[in-house]
């Protein structure tokens, strides 16, 4: 295996693979030489993603379906294994969202966001477990959010769905440990990301929705997800903002309630007028939006926190060398 291609020949499924983070993750696995099952609702965008993967040296299988359909997800898993012979990594990333005050939300919107974000993750996990438990091997990556811990105004359905994913994942992790299973489970908690979701969410705000700064490019998140797929930490928090939100919720939740009550509306809107009523909540929108959204000007390509987390060995070695040099220098001066 070539140096740096840790997933060469591995069979990977990525949900939400047509755009945003899922698209960036699929490309990253493609560069690794993986065999990738691509799941999302937009067939044309999936075909383009498959072409990118093949051009990078990987293999791709396009599987257009709705994650809310458990039977369709099962069939997709069967097709991946039939085509590629195994299932090594499953990344649950598909999502939809509604930006709206709770008082203006509808029951069917909560149901739909839950079906895609939470139950879609459950369906993907169950499909992956059917094959991974039989082999006693494999890794499931749940793509979460800092909002799984710290909810914010105007995104109640999304926040609730991510919190539900975290609860489900914690339960499953305990059960895998009890069974002494070698199937690995990890959850990646994300900061705000510059993806096309802000162009396709359902929006009842009086302005175009935006990610709350600091904002990261999806390729940075993809790097973290691949690292998590390889090392399977219990959780991987990407970005200082994610860390601050999670830790702050543990120690000063009331203060955060009042802070967000003052700041969250302005932080989630722009000066751009809202788009016409068109969204992907109930049905996919045509076209290929790629991985990045319109907020590239403020998006960060890297994360110092992520680098520190994923390079602990190199950092420890550097500290040890520096300490040795300092000690040697002190001894030399003492002579």
N, C-alpha and C positions, 0 to 999 in steps of 0.2 A: 504494500500500500504506500502511495506517495506520501511524503511528509506533509502533515497538515490536512490530509483528506481522511478524517476520522470516520466518516460515514460512507466511504466508497463501497458500493454494492449493497448497502443496507436498504431495507424496504421501509419507506416512510409514508404516512398519510398526513396531509395537512388540510384541515377544514378552514373555510373562509379563504380559500387560496386564490380567489379571483382578483383581490384588491387588498390594499393596505398592508398590514403586518403579515397576514397570511401569504400574500404575494411575495413579500420580501423574504419570508422564511422559506418558501418553496424555491426561490432563486438560490438562496444560500445552500440548501441541501443539493440543488442541482450542480452547483460548483464543486460540491464534495463528491460528485459521481454517484449520488443515490438514485434509487428507483422510487418514484414518488406517485402516490395516488392523490389527485387534486379534487377536492370536494368544495362546491359552492353552487349557487343557483344559476349564475350567468355563464352559459356554455361558451359564448364567443370569447369572453375574457379568459376562461380556463384554457381554451385552445391556444391563445396567445401565450399564456403562462407556460403551457407545455412546450411550445416552440422555444421559449427562452431556456428552459431546462435542458432540452435536447442540444441546443447550441452550446451550452456550458459543459456538456459531457455526461449529463444524467439521462435517465429514462422517465417517461411520464405517462400516466393513465388518467384521462379526463373522466370525471364522474359527476355530472351535473345533477344535483338533488337538493332538497330542502332538509336541513338537519332536524327539523321538527318531525319528520317522518322516520320513526324508528326502524320500520321494516326496510325502507330504502337505504338507511345507513348500514344495516346488517348485510344487505345485498352488495353494497359497495365494498365492505370488508371482505366478503367472499370473493368478489371479483379481483381485488388486489392480490389476495393470497393465491388465487387460481392463476393469475398472470405472472406474479413474481416469486411465488413459492413460500413466502414467509411474511411476518409483520414484526418489524423491529421497533419502530417509533411511531406513536400517534400523537399529533399536535392538535388540540382542540382550541380553535381560534374564532370561529364564526360568531358574528354579532350583528344586531340591529339596535336602534335606539330612538327614543323620543325625547326631545327637549321641550319641557312643558312644566308649569306649576302643577302640583298634584290635583288641585281643585279643577283643573281643566282636562285632566286625563280621563280616558274612557276605559272601562273594564276590559274591552277586547284588546286594547293596546297593551295593558299589563299582561294579558294572557299571551299575546304574540311575542313580546320581548322575552317572556319567561320560556316559551316554547323553543325559541331559537338559542338564546344565550345560555340558559340553565339546562333545559331538557336536551338541547342539542349537544351540550357537553356530556350529559349523562348518557345519551344514546351513543355517542362516539366512544366513550369510555367502556360501556358494556360490550360494544362490538369488538373493541381492541382486546378486552379481557378474555373473550371467548377463545381467541387464538393464543394470547400471551400466557394465560394460565395453563393451557395444554402443554406449551413448551417450557413453562417456568422461566420465561425470559421475555424481555421487552421493556420499553419505557413509555409512559404516558405523560405528556406535558400539558398542563392546563394553563392557558393564557388568561391571567387574571388582571387585576388593577389595584392601585392604591385605594380605589373606591370600594373594593371588597371589604375594607376595614373602616374607612372614613367616608360616609356618604356625604354628598353635596346637594344643594338645592338644584332644582330644574332637571335632574336626571334620576328621578326616583326609581323608575323601572329598571334602568341599567344598573344602578347601584345595588338594588335588591337582588338582581339576577347574579351579579358577581359575588355578593355575599353568600348566596345559595350555593354557588360553585365551590366556594371555600369550605362551607359546612359539609357538603357532599364529599369533597376530597379528603378532609380530615377524617371522616368516618371510614372511607375506603382504605386510607393509609393504615389506620389501626388494624383493620381486618387483614390486610396483606401481611403486616408484621405478625399478627396472631397465627396466621397460616404458614409462617416461615417462607412466604413466597419470594421468589427472586424477581418478580415483576416490580419495576421501579416506578414511583409516582412523584412528580414534582410540580410545583405551581410557581409561575413567574408573575410577580406583581409589577405592573407597569405604571410609568408616569404618563403625562400627556404626550401624544404622538401626532406627527404631521401626516395624517392619512386622509383619503378621500371621504371618510365617513361624514365629515362636516358638510359635504356637498349633498349627501343622500339621506341624512337622518330626517325624521319628521320633526318639524320645528314650529312651535307656537310662540316663539319669542318675537319681539318687534325688530329684531336685527339678525344678521347672519350669525350662526353659532361658530364658536372657535374653541380650540383647546386652551386650557389654563396654563400659562407659562410656569416653569420652563418647559419647552417643547422639544422633542427629540425626533430625529428622522427614523423611519421604520427599519432601515438597515442596521442601526445601532441595536434596536430591539431584537432583530433577527440574530445578531451575533450572540446576544445573551441567551436566546432560546436554544440555539445550537449548543452553547456551553452547558445549559441546564439539561439538554437531552443526553449529553455525554456524561456529566457528573452526577446528575439527579440529586441536587440538594433538596432538603425538605421544601424550602422556598428560596427563590432568588428575587430580591428587590432591586429594581433597576432605577437609578437616579436618586439624588439626594432628596428630591421632592417627595418621592415615594416613601423613603425612610422617615422623613419628617411627618408625613401624614399618618403613617401607621403608628409610630412612636407617640406622636401627639395625641392620637385618639386614645391611647392607653393611659395617658397621664393627665391630659387637660381637655377632655371631651366637651365640657361645658363652655370653656373659653373658645374652642373651635366652633361650636354652634353659633356663638354670638359674632365671631369674626366672619364666618361664612354668610350669616344673615346680612351683614353689611357689604361684603365684597363680592360674593359669588355671581351676582347678576352681571355686574360690569366685567368681571373676569372671563365670562363665557360668551360675550357678544362683541361684535365689531361695529365699525361705522358703516359697513356694507348693508344695504337693504336686504331683507330676506328674499330668498328665491321663491318662485311660484310653487304652489303646493304640489310637490313631486318628491316622492321618497321611495325607499326600498323596503319598508317595513313589511308589507303584506306580499309584495311581488318584486322580483328583481327588475332593475332598470337596465335598458339596453346600453351597449357601449363598454369600452374598456378604460377604466380609470387608473390602472396601474397601482403602484404602491404609495406614491406620495400625494399629499394634498396641496393646498394653495398657500400654506404657511411656511414655505421653505425659507423665507427671509429671516424668520426668527428661530428656525429649528436648528438644533445642535446635532452634529454628526457623531460625536462621541460622548461618553460618560466617564468621568474620573472615578466615580463610585463603582461603576461596573468594571472598569479596568482593575481597580484595587481588589475587587472581589474575585475576579477571574485570573489574577496573576499573583496569588498569595505566595506561591512557591518562589517565583522570581523575586518578589518583594522581600521575602524572608532571607533569601540568599544575598540580596544586595545589602540588607541591613547587617547580616552577619559579616560580610566582607568589609563594610564600612567600619563596623565595630573592631574587627581585627586590625585594620589599618590604623585606626585611632589608638588602639592598645599598643601596637608596634611602635608608633610614633612617640607615644608617651614614654615607653621604655628606652627608646633611643635617646630621647632628650634627658632622661634621668641618668644616663651613663657619663 
